[in-house]
Amino acid sequence: MDTRSTIRTRVANACDLCKLRKIKCSGAQPCGYCVRRRQPGNCRFTAPRRRPRPRSDDIAVQESLGSPSSSTQSHSRHSGQSRISTSRQDSDVSVQPRPQLTPAPSNAEPVVVVAAASPGAAGPTQLPGPDRPLDRDTVLAVLEEHEETEVPREARLLCDAQGKLIFIGDCAPLSFFQTVRRLVTTRVDANAFAPETSGYSALENVYSREFTSEDYGAEPPPITMPVGPVVSSYLDVTAGLIDLFDNTRLAADIDAWAERPRPRDRATNTSSAVNYLVLAIGCRKSDENTAQRYFDYARSLAFESLSGDLGVASVQLFILVTFYSLTACQINAAFLFFGIAARAAYSIGIHRTAVNARFGPELHRQRDRLWKSLRVLDLFLSTSMGRPPATSDLDCTVQYRAHDDEAGHETVDLLDAAAQIFLVIEAIVVEIYSRRKISPRLTEGISRELREWSTRWLQQLKDIIEGTSRYHQPGMVNGACQILCSYYYAVILVSRPFLMVELHRRLSEGGQFAAESRAYPMTGKSKLADACIDAAILMVEPVKDLIERGLMIRAAPVIVSWLFASSLVLGVGLLGGFGRIIEKHCRACIAALEYFAQADAHALQYSLIAKSLLTTALEYLERREIQERQQRTESSSQLFGLIPRTPRTTATRGQVKALSGSLQSDTPDGIRRSEKSRLMQVDGQSPRFSFDLEHSFLGLTETLPRTPDFSLMSGSLDADAEQTFGALNLFPLLETGGHIDLGNYF
């Protein structure tokens, strides 16, 4: 009976956080909920007091915090997709006794009497109001930490190059572009991303083959190219993303295969298709026509092998088909091909390390790394397109960490580093972008995982990029850069919703946001917005460094996709007044996209979008500065009579307004052609692209690198085959309506 009465005991008052969260409070100081949330210092008890009427400042606080009913809703969703997300499962609240409230006299401050926090305490503890006053900024910061932010829901259907509709989810960079586009066109410039500033009709991802349809899918001529440099190029492109072979013997094995005759049987066809795809990926930069011929033939062999027994070679085959499709800007085709690779992998059990161990140490390692490659490629495809992944760790026993047997330290393995950071990205997508609303408190567990990954890998990856690491393997520099960019993109993905909230606030306040942002203290949301900008800046730096040193490859779909998101973050950061220094980094990001555009048609389209956003931001800031200067001139002119007080003052104001409006009267783009050329110049170089449609895009179809398109089974080049796996065309969308410790940002 005593136990039952103790459990049912009610207390008259709860701490402020428990009131805010609408949960049961133990009444202790600190209460059980605050102890479990690791914030005992923020456990405060405020006794209810009667007020004759609400004060103006309280009304302002209430309005700034939002409606309690809307800001205290908590959504929880269990996810088993990431086995490293084990630190975010402490949100259960138990029922504990509550304290008793001792009413204070009407003419005195209220006194809260709570039960002792420890069993050894002699009695209740009194917390008078005057002895422990609540700091206003602290209370607002704690409440704001739990206030929920709406996650933009921008999943939509986009048109590919042939007009077909494909789905792009919420976390995709293209969905983020849709969010940015809506914000800019509604708050800044309705014509910021108009079709006439993009030239989308000239950008068709259609590959021009030099051979006829009768030769399509036919066996290529004997291999005469040097195998060693081609394999080295293959390792540079795939480092940090996929690891399918013994790289020390790969060149010798392909060289021996190329010299001997190849009989036409199913097993030989599968291995031959794998070798052809390795050569196709490696020689695509130097000889695109030969690479396409190898790919077409290997793909036809791949589909023939589906009717037979599947093995490791079958999984390798479709992974390589997927990767080649990615480098050829056929992302939707890559997504479809990968589905075959994932199902083939499950069918032979490579997701179970116990099954892999039965094949001996060498094959055990190869099969484990094959599964890691699948996970990395799958999570990149699903994140970049906003679609559910094809693989999962629910039934997986393969470990993503390898330790040195002698020292016990984790070995430097780029594939393990890539798998670990993409698992964190998967957790971000599940725990943030699957919700309607999030709060800064929700990001604590993800921040902890990012800090742990950074502690293990960040400095090692930087050493590899800078050339000071003692570990050196072919392609490690480019692989380390792709993994480092993925880490920075994970930070962007976490903090992106808070950046958009801050931008909405600043742009809605008009010209007052700069002064007010300096006047008010930094909140959790504003710090997360700054973290998003910092991550975008840090992402550009290693890419720019490798480009200047001549070490960066041009076929890097991961870097291109993440750089596009980074360019959008930097563009809106400049637009939102986060600092004019962002313009320098934004231009560097555009320059990097133009570097990749020589081999990647999507990078070219991304660079055009980034340029348009940069131009809009600079025009907006210039208009703002002119308006601020006008206001200062009107107030200071009275000191010395600079502007007459006669009715001519109206004319003077009209002249100033005319000066502000002249930005939109010189050219249709809103700036003079010479000024436009200056804005588009990147790091002192002449602009490669301009928004002058008649001068820039009339001959673009002849100069752009052609991107192949794929048919599924047939070898014909008719219209249906061209539309089977259509490339994603971004511009129909336009036509329709470094260590980052996030723990320091709370």
N, C-alpha and C positions, 0 to 999 in steps of 0.2 A: 504493500500500500504506500509505503514511504517513497519507494522508487517511482511508482506511478504518479504520485502527487508532485514529485520533483520534476518529472518530465513535463507535466502539464502546467508547471508554474509559468505565469506570464509576468513580464516586466512592463513598467509603465513608459519606458523610454528606450530608444535604440540609438546607435551611433549614426552620424550623418551619412556615412557611406551605405549602411544597411537600409536607412530610410530611402536613400536615392535608388538603391537596387531593388527595393521592396522585397527584402528577404528577412528571415528571422534572425535576430541579433541575440548573442549570448548575454549581453549586458556587462561583460567583463571589460576591463581597461588594460590592454586592448582586447577587443572581442575576438571570438574564434575566427570569424570571417576575415578580419584584417590580418590576423596572424597567418592564416593560410595564404592570403594574397601577398605576404611578405611586405606589408606596409603598416606595421604597428604604430609608427610615428604619426600616421594620418588618421588614427582612430580618435574622433572627437565626439563629444556628447553636447548637444545644444538643446536646452529645455525650451519647450514651447512657451511663447509669451504672447499676451494679448496686446494688440496695437489698435489704436482708434482708427487709423487709416494707413494705407500703404504709402511708404515714402517713395519719392521719385527715383532714388538710386536703387532701391530694391526692385522697383519695376524694371529698371534698366538691366539689372542683373538677371532677373527672371527672363526677360526677353532675349538676353544674350545666351542664356543656357538653353532656351527652348522649352517646350512643354514637357513637364515631368513624365507625362504618360507616354510621350513619344520618344523621350531620351533614355528611358530606363528599360526598354524592351531588350531582352537578351536572347539571342539565337545560338543554339548549340547543335553541332552536327558532328557525329563521330565519323572519322575517316581512318581506314586501315591501309591506305595507299602508300603511306610513307612510314617505314619502320624507324626512322630517325626522329619522328615527331612524337617524343614520349614525354615532353616536358610541359604539355598543355592540357593535362587531364586532372587538374586539381580544383575544379569549380564546384564540387559538391558542397552543400551547406547542411550541417547537422543541427538538430534542435537542441538548444542549451538554455539554461535558466536565464532570465532577464533581470536587470536590476530594478530596484524600487525607486520611485521618484518621490523625494521629499519636497512638498510644496513650500515655496518661499513666501515670506510676507509680501503684500502687494507693493510696499514701498522699497523693497530691496531687490537685489539682483537674484535671479533664480539659481538654486544650488542643485546639482545633480548628484545623487548618492548612488554609486554603483557597487556591485559586489567586488570582492578582492580578486585580483588577476591570478594569484597563485594560491594553492591550498593552504600555505602557511601564513597567509595574511590574517591579521587579528580581527579585522572588521572592515566595514565599508569605507570607501575612499570618497572624500568630498572634493569636487572640482568647482570651486567658485568661478564665476564669470570673470571678475576683475583680475584674478591671479593668473588665468590662462586665456587671454583674449585670442580670438581666432583672427589670424591675419587674412585680410580680404583677398590678397593675391594668391595665398596658399589654398584657400577654400575654392576659389575660382579655378585654380590649376587642377586641384583634385577632382572637382566636378567635371571639368572639361576633359580630363583623362578618361572618364567613363562615358562621356557624351558620345553618342553614336553618329557616324558619318555615313551617308548614303553612298553605296558603290554604284558608279555609272553602269547602266545596263545598255550596252551598245551592240549586242549581237545582231547580225543582220545578214541579208543575202546580197552578194555582190555579183556583178557580171564579169565573166572572163572575156578573153579576146574574141570568142565566137558568140558572145551574147548569152551564154548559159549562166544560170544562177548557182552559186556555191555559197556555203555557210561559213561565216567568220564569227568566232565567239568573242566573249567579253574581254578576255585577257590578251587578245591578239594585238600587235602593234597597229594594224589597220583599224581595229575598233577604237583604239586610243586616238588615232587620227580623226575618226568620226567625232569623238568627244571634243577634241581641240577645234575641229572645223565648226561645229555648232556653236561653241563658245565665242570663237573669233568673229564669225559672221553675224551673231546676234548682239555682241557687245562692242565690237571694234569696227569692222568693215564688212558690209554685206557682200562685197565682190572680192574678198580676200583670196578665195580659191576658185575663181571663175574659170570655166573651161578655156576661154581665150588666152589665159595666162599659162596654160599648161601644154597645149598642143597635143592632146591625148590621141587624136585621130592618126597621128603619124607614128605612134608607138604601138606596133602590132608585133607580138611575140611569135613570129612565123619564121621558121627556119628555111633557108634557101639551099637545097641540095644541088650538087653539080652532077649527080648521076640520075639515071632515069628510073621510072617505077619498076621496070623489069629487073633492075639490079637490087631493088629494095629487099633486105633480109638475106641476100645471097652471101655465100661464103667469101670472105675477103681474100685478096691475093696473099701470097706468102709474106711473112713479116720480115722487113728489111731494116727497120729502124733500130738504133741501138737500144737495147732493153734496159741497161743500167740507168741512164738518165731519166727514162720514162718512169721506172719504178721509184726512183728518188723523188720525182715530181708527185707521184701518187702518194708517197708517204708524207710529203709536205702538206698536201691538201687534206688528208684524212686524219692527221695527228690530232689527238685529243677528242676525237669523235667516234671513230670505229677502229678496232684492232682485231683483224680477222686471221692473220697469218703469223708465221715466224718471220719477222722482218729481216733477220740476218740471212735467211736462205731464199727469200722471195725472188730476188733478181736472178739467182742461179737456177731456180726451179723453172721460171718462165723462159729463160734462155734455152734451157735444155728442151722444154716442151716445144718451143718454136722451131727447133732444128730437126725434130723427128716427125715422121708422117703421123697423121691423126686419123685413125679408123673411125668409121661412123657407127658407134654404139652408144647406148644411153649413158653409161657411166663416163665414157670419154667425152661425150658432148657436154655434160655438166661441168667437168673440170675445164674443158676448153672455153666454155662460156665465162667461167670465173676469170680465166687468164685474159680473155679478150676485154672484159670489163675493167680489169686493172690497167691494161694498156690504154683503154678509152679514157679513163679518168686522168691518167698520167699525161697523155699527149693532147688533151683537149686544148690546152693553152697554145701549143705550137702548131698543131694540125687538126683543126676542128672537123674538117670533112672526113679524114681518116678515123677520127674518134667517133663520129656519128655512124660511120660504116661498121666499125667494130661493135658499137652499141646495138645497132639494129639486128645484127646477126646474133649477138649474145642473147638478146631479148627473145628472139624466136626460139633459140635453143632452151631458154628458161621455161617458156610455156610448154614446150614439148616434154620437159622433164616432170611436169606436174602429174602426168598420168602414171608415172612409175613410182618407185620407192623413194621416199624422202630421206635425206641425210644432212650432215653438216654442210656439205657443198651446196645443197639446195638453199639453206638459210643464207649462206654467204652470197649466193648468186642474187637473191632478191634484195639483200641489203645493198649490194653494189648497184643494182638497178635503181633502187631508191636514191642512193647518193648521187649517181650521175644525173638523175632527174632534178635533184635539188640544185646542182651546179648549173644545169641548163635552164633554170628559172621555171621549171614545170612542177610547182609545189603541190598542186592538186594531184597530179599523176604520181608524185612521190608518196603522197599520203595513201593512195590506193595500193601502190606496189608494196608499201610497208605492211599493209594488212596481211598480204600473203606471207611475207617473211615472218611475221609474228606468229601466225597460225602454224607455219612449218616448224618454228622453234618449239612451240608447245607440244607438237606432235612427236618430237624426238626427245623431249624431257630435258632440255638444257637449262631449264629454270631450277632444277634440283641438283645441288652439288653432289649429293650422294649418288645419283645416277651418273653424273659425269666422272666421278672417281672410279667407276668400274672399268673405264677405258685406259687406265694407266696415267702416270703423272703428266706426260706431255699433252695427251688429248684432254685430260682433266682441265689443265690450265687453258687450253684453247677453247673448250666449250664454255668455261666460266667467263672468259673474256668475250666470247661471242654473245652471251646473255647481257653483259654490261654494255656492249656496243648497241644491242637492241634497245636497251632502256634509255641510253643517251639519245639515240636518234629518235626514238618514239616521243620522249618528253620534249625534245626540240620541236618536232612537227606539231604535237598537240598544243604546245604553248604558243608557238608562232601563228597558229591558225585558230586557236581558241576552241579546239575540239577535244573530246575525251580520248585518253591514251588507249592504245591497243594492248599494252602489257600492264602488269600489276605485280606488286610484291606480296600480295596476300598469300600466295602459295609458293613463294620463292625462298630458297635457302642459300642462294649464292651470296657470299660476303663481298661488300664493296670496299673493304680495307685489307691491305696486305702488310704484314709486319715482318721485319727482319728477324730471322731466327737467332742471330747472335746477340744483337743489341736490344731487340724487342721494340725498336722504333718503327713507325710506319714508313714503308718504302715510298720513294718518289715515283709515282705512277700517274701519268696524265689521265689515263682512262678512269682510274679510281677517283681522282679529283673531279673530273667531269661528271661522273655518275653521282657523286655526293652533292654537288651543287645543283644538279638537275633534280635530285630528290627534294632538296629544299624548295626549289621552284614549284615542284608538284604540290608540296604542302601549302605553299602560298596560294596557288590557284584554288585548291580545295577549301582552305580555311578563310580566304578573303573574298575571292571572286565568285564563290558559290553562295555568298550571303547577300542579303539586301542592304544590311547596314553593318558597319564595323566601328570599333573604337580604338584609340591608341593603346589601351590596355591589352587588346586582343593580339597586338603585334609583338608582345613581349617574348612569347615562346619562339616565334620565328626569328626575332632579333637575336635570341640566345644561340640558335642554330647557326645563324650567319656569323656570329662572333667566333663560335667554335671552328667553323670551316676556315675563317680568316686566320685564326691562330695557327692552324695546321698548314695552310697552303699559300697564303697571300705572299709572304716574303719569298718563298721558294719559287713561285711563279714569276715574281718580279726579277729575281736573280737570273732565271732562265732567259727572260726577255732581254735583260741588260747584258747577257753574255758572261756573267760572273759565277754561274753555277758550275759545280763540279760534275753535274750530270749532263751528258750531251748525247743525244740520239738524233737521227734524221727527223726533221720536221718538228722538233720540240719547241722551237721559238714560236712558230705560228700556232701550234696547238696550245701552248701556254697562253697566248694572247686571246684565243677564242674562249678558253675557260675563264680567264680573268674578266673578259667582257660579259660572260654569262653571270658571274658573281655580281658585277655592277648592275646588270639588268634585274637580278633578283631584288636588289635594294630598291631599284626604280619601281618594280612591280608591287612591293610592299607599300611604298609611300606615295604612289601615284594618286590614289583617291584623295588623300589629304592635300596634295598639291592642287588638285582641281578645286577643292573647297576653298582653299586660300585664294586662288585666282578669281573665283566667283566673287569672293568678298572684296578683293582689291579692285576689280574692274567695276563692281557695282557702286563702290564708293567714289569713283571718278578720280578727280585730281587730289583727293585728300588722303589716298592710301599711303603715300610715301611718308608724310608727316605722322600719320597715326601709327604706322608700323614701327616708327622709331619711338613713339611715345609710350606704347603699351608694352608690357613685358612679353617675352617669348613664351608661347604656350606649347603644349605637346604637339598639336597639329601643325603649327607653324614650323617647329623644328623638324618634323617629318617632311614637310614640304621642302625645307632647305636640304635635307638629306637626299631627296630625290634629285635636286639640282646638282648637288655635289657628286652624286654617283654618275650622272650624265657627263659632267666635266671630266671626272677621272677615267671614264671609259674611253674618251677621245684621245687622251694623252698617250697610252701605249701604242694605239693604232697609228697615230701620227708619227711617233718615234720610229716604228718599224718601216713605215713608208719612206721616211726621210733616209733611213739607212739602207733602203733597197732590199729588205728582207721579207716584206709582206707579199704574200701571194694575192692574186686577183680573184680567185674562185674561193670565196669564203662566205657561204650563205648565212652562217650563224652570225658573223660579225656584221654583215650587211643588215640583217633584220634588227639586231639590237641597236645598231647605229641609227637606224631610222627612228626608233623610239627615243633614242637620246637626242636626236635633232629636234623632235617635237617638244621634248622637255625643255631644252635650251631655248627654243623659240618662244614658248609661252612664259618661261622664266624671264626672258628679256622684256616681253610684253607686260608682265605683271610687276615690273620694277624691282626684281631681285638683284639688280646690279648691271651697269653698262659693260662690265668686263665680260659678261656672258656673250656679248657679240663676238669677241675674239674666238671663243671656244665654238660658237655656232658656225663661224666661217671655217674653222678647222674641221668640224664635222662634215660640212658640205664638201670640202676639199677631199676628205677621205672617201665619201660616197662617190665623188666623181672619179677617183682613182679606181674604185671597184667597178664603176660603170663601163669601163673599157671591156669588161668581160661579163658583166651582169646587167641585163636590161632593167631588172627591178631596181638596182642601185641608181640607175639613171632617173627613173621615175621618182624615187625617194628624194634624190637631190633637187629635183624641180619643185617638189612640195616644200622641202626645207627652205629653198630660196624664196619661194612665195611667202612663207610664214615670216622669214627674216625681214623681207621688204615691208610687210604689213606692220611688224613690230616697230621698225625704225620710223616709218611714217607716223605711226600712232604716238610714239615718244616725241617726235618733233612737233606734232600738233599740240601735245600737252605742254611742252616747254614754251611754245609761242603763247599759249593761253596764260600760263603762269607769268611769263614776262609781261604780258599785257596788264594783268592784275597788279603786278608790282609797279609798273609804270604809272598807272592811274593813281596809286596811293602815294608814290614819291614825287609826282609832278607838282603837287601842291606846295612843296618846300621852296622851290625857286621859280615857280611859274613856268615850268617847261612846256606845259600844254595850256593854251588859253581856256578860260572858263566860259567863253562865248559859245553860242550854238555850234561853232566849228569843232567843239569837242566831240560832238556826235560824228562829224565827218572823220575826225582823227580815229575814233574807235572803229568806224567803218573801214578806214584804211588798214588798221591792224587786223581786223577780221578778214579783209581782202587778202592781206599777206598770208594769213592762216589758210584761207581758201585757195590760194594760188597753188598749193601743193596738189590740188586735184584738177586744176585747170590747164596746166602745161601740157600734159599728155594723158591719154586714157588710163595709164597705169598710176597716175597720181603724182609723178615726179618727172623732172626733166630727163631727157635721154642721157645727158652727161652725168647727172646725179645718179640715174639708174645704173649706169655702168660702174660708178664708184661703189654703190651699195652691193652690187653683185660680185665685185672683185674679192677674191679669196686669197689672203696672205700676200698681197702685192702682185698677184698674177692677173693677167687679163681674163675676163670671164669667159668660161667655155660655153655657157648657155645664157641666153637672155630671154626675157618674157615678151620680146617683140616677135610676134608670130610670123610675120611675113619674112623676117630675116633669119629666123632660127630653125624653123621646122620644115621648110619646103624641101630641103634635100636630106632630111634626117633619115629617111628610109634607106638611102644608099650607103650611109656612113655607119649606121648602128650595127653592132654584132648581131647576127641572126641567132635566134634561139630555137632549138628543135622542138617539134611536137611529135607525139607518139600515137600510134595506133595500137590496139590491143592485141589482136591475133593476126590480122591480114597484113600483107605486105604492100597493099596498094596505097596510092597517094591521093585518093579521091577526097571529096569534101567530108564524108563521114569519118574517114580515118584522121583527118586533120582536127576533127572536133571531139575525138574520143577522150583524150586527156588534154583539155585546153589549158593554156597558161593563164595565170591570173593577170588581168589588166586592171590597174588601179584607177584609171582616170574616169571610167563611167561613174565611180563613186563621187568624183568632183562635179559631175554633171547633175547629180541628184542632190534634192533638198536634204697609295691609296688605301686605307683601312677605314671602313665606315662602321663605327660601333653605334648601333641604333640604341643601345642602352643609355647612351649619353643624351639622347634626344627626348627623354621622357621627363 
